[in-house]
């Protein structure tokens, strides 16, 4: 084949590849950004619990996005430039607050005036500087009520729909709360031992004694003395299960379980969910229900 023909073929191939890439990127963009074509206001949230409540209240009227990727440890998350840009394009950015997202404060200063920002922790009851407040169902109700009001400001034409959706979701939350009251009413053991201090609100709301191996930071490493003390408590109170937080390492819990001759079980703190949980259509309501089943079994409730 002549050299000239070969060059021509290479040029045609080059431009064919470029066109194919452009078409692919256009397709991906269209798939990823339905809000742009629908014209719906975008609301970006941080934790899964906020995402869950926001979707319940908004229905199909708003485009709700969670900034933290599925399956990642929400404690350790830090947004990349693309994710920061996504937040800046939103009409409303809602974050957990109470020190949970250390990355928020610097970003808030860079956001445009067109992006309203809500610190949800200012609308709930806080205890002991613990940011896991959504595990108290009363706080989840307060979150839902707050979203009802904020969304009504964002899209006044849909106020009645937001209020209707919020009322329906709160009814479900109240039923869940009643299940917890009944399920944990009479138990042989009321001590909740976990590897990470993420369940303080759940314990407080249900009158359980909460003991954690490490503090609020999920990457903290306990000392041998701390582990020995926990094993001593487990044996003294005849505790049968130590719980570990899903999506972070269970090494400490498994070590204590082996040494004390008890079970180690996952308990979902609902900061985030895994891709498998999403595929199974797991929700705040269903996961909290699963948590209740594990607690009643571990604490021998009737």
C-alpha positions as CSV (number, residue, x, y, z in Angstrom):
1,X,0.0,0.0,0.0
2,X,1.3,3.5,-0.8
3,X,2.6,5.7,1.9
4,X,0.1,8.4,1.1
5,X,-2.8,5.9,1.4
6,X,-1.5,4.7,4.8
7,X,-1.4,8.3,6.1
8,X,-5.0,8.8,4.9
9,X,-6.2,5.7,6.6
10,X,-4.5,6.8,9.9
11,X,-6.2,10.2,9.7
12,X,-9.6,8.6,9.1
13,X,-9.0,6.2,12.0
14,X,-7.9,9.0,14.3
15,X,-11.0,11.1,13.7
16,X,-13.3,8.0,14.0
17,X,-11.9,7.4,17.4
18,X,-12.4,11.0,18.4
19,X,-16.0,11.0,17.2
20,X,-16.6,7.7,19.1
21,X,-15.2,9.2,22.3
22,X,-17.3,12.4,22.0
23,X,-20.5,10.3,21.4
24,X,-19.7,8.1,24.4
25,X,-19.0,11.1,26.7
26,X,-22.3,12.7,25.5
27,X,-24.2,9.5,26.3
28,X,-22.5,9.2,29.8
29,X,-23.2,12.9,30.6
30,X,-26.8,12.5,29.6
31,X,-27.1,9.4,31.9
32,X,-25.4,11.0,34.8
33,X,-27.1,14.4,34.8
34,X,-30.9,13.9,34.4
35,X,-31.4,17.1,36.4
36,X,-29.9,19.2,33.6
37,X,-32.5,18.1,31.1
38,X,-35.4,17.8,33.5
39,X,-34.9,21.3,34.9
40,X,-35.5,20.1,38.5
41,X,-33.6,21.9,41.2
42,X,-30.6,19.9,42.5
43,X,-30.2,19.1,46.2
44,X,-26.8,17.6,47.3
45,X,-26.6,15.9,50.7
46,X,-23.8,14.2,52.6
47,X,-24.9,11.2,54.8
48,X,-27.3,8.4,53.7
49,X,-29.9,9.3,56.3
50,X,-30.2,12.8,54.8
51,X,-30.5,11.3,51.4
52,X,-33.1,8.9,52.5
53,X,-35.3,11.5,54.1
54,X,-34.8,14.0,51.3
55,X,-35.9,11.4,48.7
56,X,-39.0,10.6,50.8
57,X,-40.0,14.2,51.1
58,X,-39.1,15.4,47.6
59,X,-40.6,12.6,45.6
60,X,-40.0,13.3,41.9
61,X,-40.0,17.1,42.2
62,X,-36.3,17.6,43.0
63,X,-33.0,15.9,41.9
64,X,-31.5,14.5,45.1
65,X,-27.8,13.6,45.1
66,X,-25.6,12.0,47.7
67,X,-22.0,13.3,47.5
68,X,-20.4,10.3,49.3
69,X,-19.8,7.3,47.1
70,X,-21.6,4.0,48.0
71,X,-19.7,1.7,50.2
72,X,-17.1,4.2,51.4
73,X,-16.4,5.1,55.0
74,X,-18.2,8.4,55.5
75,X,-15.9,9.4,58.3
76,X,-12.8,9.3,56.0
77,X,-14.4,10.9,52.9
78,X,-13.0,14.0,51.3
79,X,-14.5,15.4,48.1
80,X,-12.4,15.7,45.0
81,X,-12.6,18.8,42.7
82,X,-15.4,17.3,40.6
83,X,-17.5,16.6,43.6
84,X,-16.9,20.1,45.0
85,X,-18.0,21.5,41.6
86,X,-21.2,19.4,41.9
87,X,-22.0,20.9,45.2
88,X,-21.4,24.4,43.9
89,X,-24.0,23.8,41.1
90,X,-26.7,22.7,43.5
91,X,-29.5,24.9,44.6
92,X,-29.3,23.5,48.1
93,X,-26.5,21.7,50.0
94,X,-27.4,19.9,53.2
95,X,-24.8,18.4,55.4
96,X,-24.9,16.5,58.7
97,X,-22.8,18.9,60.8
98,X,-21.8,18.4,64.5
99,X,-18.2,17.8,63.3
100,X,-19.0,14.8,61.1
101,X,-17.8,16.3,57.9
102,X,-14.5,18.0,58.6
103,X,-14.2,18.9,54.9
104,X,-17.3,21.1,54.8
105,X,-16.1,24.4,56.5
106,X,-13.4,25.2,53.9
107,X,-15.8,24.4,51.0
108,X,-18.6,26.5,52.3
109,X,-16.5,29.6,51.9
110,X,-16.0,28.9,48.2
111,X,-19.7,28.2,47.3
112,X,-21.6,30.7,45.2
113,X,-24.5,32.7,46.6
114,X,-26.9,30.6,44.4
115,X,-26.2,27.5,46.6
116,X,-28.0,27.6,50.0
117,X,-26.3,25.6,52.8
118,X,-28.1,23.9,55.7
119,X,-26.3,22.4,58.7
120,X,-28.9,19.8,59.8
121,X,-27.4,19.4,63.2
122,X,-28.8,22.8,64.2
123,X,-32.3,21.3,63.9
124,X,-32.0,18.2,66.1
125,X,-31.3,17.2,69.6
126,X,-27.5,16.6,70.2
127,X,-25.8,14.6,73.0
128,X,-22.2,14.4,74.0
129,X,-20.9,16.1,70.7
130,X,-21.8,12.9,68.9
131,X,-22.7,13.5,65.2
132,X,-24.6,10.2,64.7
133,X,-27.9,11.8,65.7
134,X,-30.1,10.2,63.0
135,X,-30.0,6.9,65.0
136,X,-32.5,8.5,67.4
137,X,-35.7,8.1,65.4
138,X,-37.1,11.3,67.0
139,X,-34.2,13.2,65.3
140,X,-35.0,11.5,62.0
141,X,-38.5,12.9,62.4
142,X,-37.0,16.4,63.0
143,X,-34.9,16.0,59.9
144,X,-37.9,15.2,57.8
145,X,-39.8,18.2,59.2
146,X,-36.9,20.5,58.4
147,X,-36.6,19.2,54.8
148,X,-40.4,19.8,54.4
149,X,-39.9,23.4,55.2
150,X,-36.6,23.9,53.2
151,X,-38.0,22.2,50.1
152,X,-41.1,24.3,50.3
153,X,-38.9,27.4,50.2
154,X,-37.0,26.0,47.3
155,X,-40.0,25.0,45.2
156,X,-43.2,26.8,46.7
157,X,-45.4,25.3,44.0
158,X,-44.9,21.8,45.5
159,X,-45.4,22.8,49.1
160,X,-48.6,20.6,49.5
161,X,-46.8,17.6,48.0
162,X,-43.8,18.0,50.3
163,X,-46.0,18.2,53.3
164,X,-48.0,15.2,52.3
165,X,-44.8,13.1,51.6
166,X,-43.3,14.3,54.9
167,X,-46.4,13.4,56.9
168,X,-46.5,9.9,55.3
169,X,-42.8,9.3,56.0
170,X,-43.1,10.5,59.6
171,X,-45.9,8.0,60.1
172,X,-43.6,5.2,59.1
173,X,-40.9,6.5,61.4
174,X,-43.3,6.6,64.3
175,X,-44.2,3.0,63.6
176,X,-40.5,2.1,63.6
177,X,-40.1,3.9,67.0
178,X,-43.0,2.0,68.4
179,X,-41.4,-1.3,67.3
180,X,-38.2,-0.4,69.1
181,X,-40.0,0.5,72.3
182,X,-41.8,-2.9,72.2
183,X,-38.9,-4.9,71.0
184,X,-36.4,-3.6,73.6
185,X,-38.9,-3.3,76.5
186,X,-37.9,-6.5,78.4
187,X,-34.3,-7.8,77.9
188,X,-32.0,-9.9,80.0
189,X,-29.1,-7.7,79.0
190,X,-29.3,-4.0,78.2
191,X,-25.5,-3.4,77.5
192,X,-24.6,-2.6,73.9
193,X,-20.9,-3.2,73.2
194,X,-19.6,-1.9,69.8
195,X,-16.2,-1.5,68.3
196,X,-16.8,2.2,67.4
197,X,-18.8,4.8,69.2
198,X,-21.4,5.3,66.5
199,X,-24.5,4.0,68.4
200,X,-24.8,6.4,71.3
201,X,-28.1,7.9,70.1
202,X,-29.6,4.5,69.5
203,X,-28.6,3.4,73.0
204,X,-29.8,6.7,74.6
205,X,-33.2,6.6,72.9
206,X,-33.8,3.0,74.0
207,X,-32.3,3.1,77.5
208,X,-29.4,0.9,76.7
209,X,-25.9,1.1,78.3
210,X,-23.5,1.9,75.5
211,X,-19.8,0.8,75.7
212,X,-17.5,1.3,72.7
213,X,-13.9,0.0,72.2
214,X,-12.8,3.1,70.4
215,X,-14.2,6.7,70.3
216,X,-16.0,8.7,67.6
217,X,-13.0,8.4,65.2
218,X,-13.4,5.2,63.1
219,X,-9.6,5.0,62.4
220,X,-8.6,5.1,66.1
221,X,-6.6,2.1,67.4
222,X,-7.4,0.7,70.9
223,X,-4.7,-0.2,73.3
224,X,-4.2,-3.8,74.6
225,X,-5.3,-2.5,78.1
226,X,-8.6,-1.2,76.6
227,X,-9.3,-4.5,74.8
228,X,-8.6,-6.5,78.0
229,X,-11.0,-4.2,79.9
230,X,-13.8,-4.8,77.3
231,X,-13.2,-8.6,77.5
232,X,-13.5,-8.4,81.3
233,X,-16.8,-6.5,81.0
234,X,-18.2,-9.0,78.5
235,X,-17.4,-11.9,80.8
236,X,-18.7,-10.2,83.9
237,X,-22.1,-9.2,82.4
238,X,-22.4,-12.4,80.3
239,X,-22.7,-10.5,77.1
240,X,-23.1,-12.7,74.1
241,X,-22.4,-10.4,71.2
242,X,-20.1,-7.5,70.3
243,X,-21.3,-5.4,67.4
244,X,-19.0,-3.8,64.7
245,X,-19.9,-1.0,62.4
246,X,-20.4,-2.0,58.8
247,X,-18.1,-0.5,56.2
248,X,-15.1,-0.2,58.5
249,X,-12.6,-2.8,59.7
250,X,-14.0,-5.4,62.1
251,X,-10.6,-6.6,63.3
252,X,-10.9,-5.3,66.9
253,X,-14.4,-6.8,67.3
254,X,-13.4,-10.1,65.9
255,X,-10.3,-10.2,68.3
256,X,-12.5,-9.5,71.3
257,X,-15.1,-12.1,70.2
258,X,-12.4,-14.8,69.9
259,X,-10.9,-14.0,73.2
260,X,-14.2,-13.8,75.1
261,X,-15.9,-16.7,73.3
262,X,-18.8,-14.6,72.0
263,X,-20.2,-13.6,68.6
264,X,-19.3,-10.6,66.5
265,X,-22.1,-9.1,64.5
266,X,-22.4,-6.2,62.1
267,X,-24.7,-3.3,63.0
268,X,-25.5,-0.7,60.4
269,X,-25.1,3.0,61.6
270,X,-26.6,4.3,58.4
271,X,-23.9,6.8,57.6
272,X,-23.7,5.2,54.2
273,X,-24.8,1.9,52.5
274,X,-23.1,-0.6,50.3
275,X,-23.9,-1.2,46.6
276,X,-25.3,-4.6,47.6
277,X,-27.7,-2.9,50.1
278,X,-28.8,-0.5,47.4
279,X,-29.5,-3.4,44.9
280,X,-31.6,-5.0,47.6
281,X,-33.5,-1.7,48.0
282,X,-32.5,-1.3,51.6
283,X,-33.7,1.9,53.3
284,X,-33.4,3.6,56.6
285,X,-36.6,1.9,57.7
286,X,-35.6,-1.6,56.7
287,X,-32.0,-1.3,58.0
288,X,-33.2,0.0,61.3
289,X,-35.6,-2.9,61.4
290,X,-32.8,-5.3,60.8
291,X,-30.7,-3.6,63.5
292,X,-33.6,-4.1,66.0
293,X,-33.8,-7.9,65.2
294,X,-30.0,-8.2,65.9
295,X,-30.3,-6.3,69.2
296,X,-33.3,-8.2,70.5
297,X,-31.5,-11.5,69.8
298,X,-28.2,-10.4,71.3
299,X,-29.9,-9.0,74.4
300,X,-32.4,-11.8,74.8
301,X,-35.4,-9.6,74.7
302,X,-39.0,-10.9,74.8
